[in-house]
Amino acid sequence: MDQMNYYHTREVSNTFETALTKVKQALADRGFGVITEIDLKEKFREKLNVDFREYRILGACNPKMAYHAIEQEYRIGVLLPCNILVQERTDGKVEVSAVNPMETMSAVQNQNLEAIAGEVSLKLKEAIDSL
């Protein structure tokens, strides 16, 4: 994963719903479960009466890796779970983006987290690249 970006992204040639399903499966194949799902299209309609494009934020967690991270840094939960964004862009194409934990965890300045963040980054990149 590019160390300069806080995310890894890929345009996919699927419908939004198909991309969402494939992302969840790709994450599951790598030991991640989706523990939160935020539908901003729905929230914006409900709270702001705004018609917005498909925009879903998935909170993905690999329990084993999360446990090891918390063992190393007890406040690391403020950076968990790992966010994955599935969105329909304004041009109608579907894009999937995943957070780069190597970038977000670099602010923590705990070298014990580096290996864990690297492993999570690699697995998220693999999931996005497999789509």
C-alpha positions as CSV (number, residue, x, y, z in Angstrom):
1,M,0.0,0.0,0.0
2,D,1.3,3.4,-0.9
3,Q,2.7,4.9,2.3
4,M,1.8,8.4,1.1
5,N,-2.0,7.8,1.0
6,Y,-4.4,7.4,3.9
7,Y,-6.4,5.0,1.7
8,H,-6.2,2.4,-1.0
9,T,-8.8,2.7,-3.7
10,R,-10.1,0.9,-6.8
11,E,-12.8,1.6,-9.3
12,V,-14.9,-1.5,-10.0
13,S,-17.2,-2.4,-12.9
14,N,-20.1,-3.6,-10.8
15,T,-23.4,-2.2,-9.7
16,F,-23.3,-0.6,-6.2
17,E,-25.1,-3.5,-4.6
18,T,-22.9,-6.1,-6.3
19,A,-19.8,-4.3,-5.3
20,L,-21.0,-4.1,-1.7
21,T,-21.6,-7.8,-1.6
22,K,-18.2,-8.6,-3.2
23,V,-16.4,-6.3,-0.7
24,K,-18.0,-8.0,2.3
25,Q,-17.0,-11.4,0.9
26,A,-13.4,-10.2,0.1
27,L,-13.1,-9.0,3.7
28,A,-14.5,-12.2,5.1
29,D,-12.0,-14.2,3.0
30,R,-9.3,-12.3,4.9
31,G,-10.7,-12.8,8.4
32,F,-12.6,-9.5,8.7
33,G,-16.2,-9.1,9.7
34,V,-18.3,-6.1,9.0
35,I,-19.4,-4.9,12.4
36,T,-20.9,-1.5,11.4
37,E,-22.6,-0.3,8.2
38,I,-23.5,3.3,7.8
39,D,-25.8,4.2,4.8
40,L,-25.2,8.0,4.3
41,K,-27.6,8.1,1.4
42,E,-30.4,7.1,3.8
43,K,-29.1,9.3,6.7
44,F,-28.9,12.4,4.5
45,R,-32.4,11.8,3.2
46,E,-33.7,11.2,6.7
47,K,-31.9,14.0,8.6
48,L,-31.3,16.6,5.9
49,N,-34.0,15.8,3.3
50,V,-31.2,15.6,0.7
51,D,-31.1,13.1,-2.2
52,F,-27.6,11.8,-2.2
53,R,-25.8,9.1,-4.2
54,E,-25.0,5.6,-2.8
55,Y,-22.4,6.1,-0.1
56,R,-21.8,3.3,2.4
57,I,-19.2,3.1,5.1
58,L,-18.4,-0.4,6.4
59,G,-16.6,-0.9,9.7
60,A,-14.4,-4.0,9.3
61,C,-12.7,-5.8,12.1
62,N,-10.3,-8.7,12.3
63,P,-10.8,-9.7,16.0
64,K,-7.4,-11.4,16.4
65,M,-5.6,-8.4,15.0
66,A,-7.7,-5.9,17.0
67,Y,-7.0,-7.8,20.2
68,H,-3.2,-7.7,19.5
69,A,-3.4,-4.0,18.7
70,I,-5.3,-3.3,22.0
71,E,-2.7,-5.3,23.9
72,Q,0.0,-3.0,22.6
73,E,-2.0,0.3,22.9
74,Y,-5.0,0.4,25.1
75,R,-6.5,3.5,23.4
76,I,-6.1,2.2,19.9
77,G,-9.9,1.6,19.8
78,V,-10.4,5.2,18.8
79,L,-9.0,4.1,15.4
80,L,-11.0,1.0,15.1
81,P,-12.7,-0.5,13.2
82,C,-11.1,-0.1,9.8
83,N,-13.3,1.8,7.5
84,I,-14.1,0.7,4.0
85,L,-16.0,3.0,1.7
86,V,-18.2,1.8,-1.2
87,Q,-19.6,4.7,-3.2
88,E,-21.3,5.6,-6.4
89,R,-19.4,8.5,-7.7
90,T,-21.1,11.5,-9.4
91,D,-20.0,10.0,-12.8
92,G,-22.0,6.9,-12.0
93,K,-19.0,4.6,-11.5
94,V,-18.5,2.6,-8.3
95,E,-15.4,3.0,-6.2
96,V,-14.2,1.1,-3.2
97,S,-11.7,2.6,-0.8
98,A,-10.1,1.2,2.4
99,V,-8.2,3.0,5.1
100,N,-4.5,2.5,5.2
101,P,-3.7,1.6,8.9
102,M,0.0,2.2,8.3
103,E,-0.8,5.9,7.9
104,T,-3.4,6.3,10.6
105,M,-1.5,4.3,13.2
106,S,1.7,6.3,12.5
107,A,0.2,9.1,14.6
108,V,0.2,6.8,17.6
109,Q,4.0,6.5,17.7
110,N,4.0,3.0,19.2
111,Q,6.5,0.8,17.3
112,N,4.8,-2.3,18.7
113,L,1.9,-1.5,16.4
114,E,3.9,-1.3,13.2
115,A,3.8,-5.1,12.4
116,I,0.1,-5.3,13.2
117,A,-0.7,-2.2,11.1
118,G,1.4,-3.6,8.2
119,E,-0.5,-6.9,8.3
120,V,-3.9,-5.2,8.4
121,S,-2.9,-2.8,5.6
122,L,-1.8,-5.8,3.4
123,K,-5.0,-7.7,4.0
124,L,-7.2,-4.7,3.2
125,K,-5.2,-3.9,0.1
126,E,-5.5,-7.6,-1.0
127,A,-9.3,-7.4,-0.4
128,I,-9.6,-4.2,-2.5
129,D,-7.3,-5.5,-5.3
130,S,-9.3,-8.8,-5.5
131,L,-12.5,-7.0,-6.6
